[in-house]
Amino acid sequence: MGFVRPKFPDQIWDGLTANPDRINPSIVVTPNAQDWDQIAAEVVAIETYLAGLPVTPDGDKFSLYSGEAEISLSGGQWVLMQSTGLLTIADNTVSGKVSGLAVTGGGIGDSIVYLRQGRIVSSDWTNTTGGTELVPGADYYLTTNGGMSVTAPLSGFLVKLGQAQSETAFDIDISPSIRL
């Protein structure tokens, strides 16, 4: 067994490790030992990648996505995908469907990973709420500049983002936007 270089997050393993010259991807091939070694390396790479994020998906039911940033974004900001296909900061004063919570940050043109659904855990929620902890059991609503608050806005758009399960854990459940 030689060195297996994980491809995540640059590219997802395509199942062609054993035979990279295979040109018909519809052919079903039973994974061999090299394929399983590659899969194991990808799992370790994904776990290491997730452990290094400022906020971490928790549990077995979450949906991670990525998109290109139109502007500089920070981990912990709520984002929306524009009609251009680029991510920008979600804001309750602007119409648009919230895409999710950024778990990575970056500059213009960088790939941003965001969580659309599931539980996320962070020891510091300052980028999102302005405070380090969440209010357990409270519903949170989109505010300005990609933030969230337990106080629902009185104007603009009402978007419930989810509910805090503890001081550090938040269940994302994005509701449709309602014009106020």
Secondary structure, DSSP 8 states (H G I E B T S, - for coil): -------TTTS---S-SS-TT---TTS-----HHHHHHHHHHHHHHHHHHHTSSSEEEEEEEEEEEEEESS-B-TT-EEEE-TTSEEEE--TTS-S-EEEEESS-B-TT-EEEEEEEEEEE-S--HHHHSSSS--TT-EEEE-STT-EESS--SSSEE-EEEEESSSSEEEE-----EE-
